[in-house]
Amino acid sequence: MNTTTSPVNGTTRPIDPDQSTGPAPVNTRQSTVNTGRAAVNKRPPAAEDGKKPSAAVRLVQLARERYRFVLSADGRPYAVAIDGPNIALPLRGRSGVRQRLARLYAEVYEGDVASQSALADAMTVLEGIAEDDDPVPVHLRVGQDALGTIVVDLGTADGRAVTVSAGGWHVVDRSPILFRRSGAMAPMPAPVLEGDGLSMLHSLLNMDESAFHQLVAWLIAAWMPNIPHPVLTFKGEQGTGKSATAQMAVNLVDPTPAAKRSAPRDVKAWATQAHSSWALCLDNISAIPGWLSDTLCKAVTGDAIVDRALYTDDDVVVLTFRRVLAMTTIDAGALAGDLAERLLMLELQLIDPERRRTEEELATAFETVRPAVLGSLFDLLATVLAVLPNVKLDSMPRMADFSRVLAAVDQVMGWHTLDDYLAASANVAGDALEGDPFGSAVVALVDQCGTWTGTAAQLLEQVQPPGGVRPPSWPKDATRAGGKVKRIAPLLRTVGITVDDTQRSPGKHRHRLFVLARAEASASAASDDSPPGLWPDVPPIGQGHRPSDQY
């Protein structure tokens, strides 16, 4: 155990994994079906009637002696080695069980090679075995066990993982939860406690103290799998190192050989990328189409994509995921309003020519300090988990879970990340509103009228596009204009304009009315005639009656 309690980066040092034996291995219970293990290069006995078993039967027998079979929540069958890492192996595809069984068959039955039809028959049987039990959670890079311990897969062949809880962190030889791997993953170096890793990381980045503190908070939140994470967005002119900084951030959370990626061409391409990585970065984004903006918003808060199952005509699979996203851009005004509310925007400073490094030098320096940086980040994460349950916010902004993490980081480190994040979010929303011609026209209308009331058709007729020419994003009819106002309503609130669409026009048509007003005017009107509360006046859950009072 690590007995030293000297502060590391302002926090109490957790248990030292190098001096701890770690917890007892978890999930070592073997399936009652897969008992025993046949020795390699030893033929199993022939059937009692003397008839030689088929190759498919032998393959199934070899597989059941070495693996247990599970079904993931999205309906995919996996195999887990009985005497090996707690890693879910696909039955088919590269590095799958089919390929391993083909090699094992050739080793056990010397001079004999399993045919493709035998392998296909064996895979069908094994898929049926996997469906015998209820689906189990299968995680990608990051997961959480039943006790709330965060587990990070190191991605190494031996299956080691990092477990983090309020009591500290340590490296374990076998993960307590089931992970899957993908071709987009790369191994993560084991973290170490060696110096001030946060200062080492800051020395590689050209950002001020406020931006760096927000980046650190985002990094530790990225290992919390059950909360939404804002899209980490690096903004700056050319030559500020946006792409290199984003690549380092992603490779700290979820190392990959393809940290920077181009924007996907459609939803299916995006689903493929998101299914294979916990964290990914879209590089050099200048414009985001509407479908991609909506897709990224759903990926932040949790998304589900239904697709046809392979080799079937009428079955489907449901891919559910929540992802950690980063992005680089020059113009925040190109972002859609709903996506702008889910950003953590960090501006990078122009690099002094005397301090500029080559990509090779930067990559070498990053690899050198990465174990120490990971150790300090896990240090901070463990301490934040200890104080997070007691963190309460005076008000709940958008991305409230992430805001609570920021407040916990501030409490531990004495920083001001929450205030800086909320101020930056308001600026981003203002930039996005300025980049929307229709939104800018609505703001100009309210500035001119003070309070404006009318239907969506009247609003479309009242506002005028810049230069008298309607851009492609301009609403084409009243229905689209009404929808557009509701979409930009959160952005309008950031500049002090409220949108009320609860009223109807008099007469038999009862058209929906939009009331656009400055926040001060609407607050004054509300104080004169306050409506009743939306929620009943009842005690919070868990209060009001003790269990003994209920019976």
C-alpha positions, 0 to 999 in steps of 0.5 A, a space after each residue: 500500500 502507498 503509505 505516503 500522504 504528501 499532496 500530489 498536484 494539490 490532492 491527497 496521494 491515493 494508493 500506490 499501485 506498484 506497492 499494492 497487491 490489488 483486489 482479488 480477481 473478479 469475474 473468474 467464475 467459469 461457465 458450468 458448460 465449459 469445464 476442463 481444458 484439453 491439452 494442445 496437440 492431443 486428439 480427443 477420444 473417438 466416439 463410442 460407436 467408432 465413428 469419427 466426429 465431424 470437424 464442426 463437432 470437434 471445433 465446437 468442443 475445442 471452443 467450449 473447453 476454452 471459452 465461455 460465450 455471452 451476448 452483449 446488450 446490442 445482440 452481438 455474440 462474444 467469446 471470453 477466454 476461461 483462463 485469460 483476460 476478461 476481453 470479449 472476442 467477436 466470433 467472426 472477423 479479424 482476431 475473432 474466435 473463428 480465426 483462432 479456432 482454425 489455427 487451434 484445430 490445425 495444431 491439435 489435429 496435425 495435418 488436418 485443416 478445418 473447412 470453411 463449411 465446418 467453421 461456419 457450422 461451428 460458429 452458428 452453434 456457438 452463436 446459439 450457445 451465446 444466446 442461452 443467457 441474458 445479455 451482459 454489459 460489454 464496455 469499450 475502453 471505459 466502464 463502471 462496475 456495480 459498486 461505482 468503481 471506474 475501470 479503464 482498459 489499458 488495451 494491452 494483450 494481457 488485459 490489465 486495467 486501471 480501477 479508480 474509486 474514491 479510495 484511490 486508483 491502482 492497476 489490476 491484472 484482470 479487469 473486473 468488468 468485460 471489455 471489447 476491443 476494436 481495430 481503432 484502439 491502441 494500448 495505453 501506458 500504465 500510469 505512474 506517480 512521478 512528479 507533477 504530471 499536470 505541469 508536464 502536460 501544460 508545458 506542451 500546450 500553448 494555452 493560458 491557465 484558465 483554458 488548461 484548468 478546463 481541459 484537465 477537468 474535461 479529461 478526468 470527466 471523460 473517464 466517467 462513463 455515465 454522464 454527458 460530456 461537452 464536445 471539447 472544441 479547440 478554436 484558434 487561427 492557423 498555427 496555434 496547434 489545434 490539431 496537435 493539442 486535440 490529438 494529445 487530449 484524445 490519446 490521453 483518454 482513449 489512445 488510437 492510431 487515428 485520433 484525428 478524423 474527417 467529418 463522416 459523410 452520413 449517419 451510417 459512417 458515423 455509427 461505424 466510427 462511434 462504435 469503434 472508439 470511446 473518444 474521437 476528434 473531428 479535425 478542421 471543421 468549417 461547416 456542419 450540416 444539420 444532420 451531423 449537428 443533430 447526430 453529435 448532440 445525440 452522441 453527447 447525451 446518448 444515442 441509439 442507431 437501429 441497423 439491419 443485422 448481418 446475414 438477415 433480412 428481417 432482424 435488426 441490431 440496436 447500437 446504443 452509445 454515449 461518446 467523448 468528442 473533440 473538435 477543431 475549428 477556426 470559426 465558432 459561428 459555423 456551429 449550429 445553435 443546439 450543438 453550440 450549447 454542448 461545447 467546451 470551447 478553448 482558445 489556443 494562443 499563437 505559438 511563438 516561433 522561438 518555441 515552436 517544435 516539430 511534430 516529431 519533437 512534440 510526439 516524443 515529449 508527449 510519449 515521455 511524460 504520458 505515464 506521469 500525466 496519466 498518474 496525476 489525472 487518475 490522482 485527481 479523478 479519485 479525489 473528485 470521486 470522493 467529494 462529488 456526491 456532496 457537490 450541490 449547484 445553486 442552479 442547474 445549467 445545461 450539461 449539469 452533470 459535467 458542471 458538477 464535476 467542474 465544481 468538484 475540481 474547483 473544490 479540490 484544486 482551488 480553481 475556477 473552472 465552473 465560472 470560466 466554463 459558464 462564461 465561455 459557453 455564453 460567448 460561444 452561444 453569442 458567436 453561434 447566434 451571430 453566425 445565424 442570419 435568421 437569428 441575427 435578424 430576430 435579435 435586430 427586430 427585438 432590439 428595434 421593437 422591445 417586445 414583438 408578438 405575432 405568428 410565425 408567418 408574420 415573423 417571417 414577413 417582418 424580419 429581413 435577411 442581410 442585403 435582401 438576399 435570403 441565404 440557403 439556411 433561411 426558413 422557406 415558410 412559416 412552419 420552418 420559421 416557427 421551428 427555427 425560432 424554437 431551435 434558437 430559443 436557448 441561444 436567444 436567452 443567452 443574449 437576454 431575449 425570451 421566447 414564449 410560444 404558449 399563447 394563441 391568437 383570438 378567433 376560430 383559427 387560433 394561430 400560435 403566437 410568438 412573444 419575443 421580449 427582452 428578459 427584463 421586460 418579461 421578468 417585469 410582466 411575470 412579477 405582475 401576474 405570476 402563474 401557478 407552479 408547474 410542479 406540486 408542492 411535495 417533499 423531495 424524494 426520500 424526505 417527508 416520511 420515514 419508512 417507519 411512518 409509512 406503516 
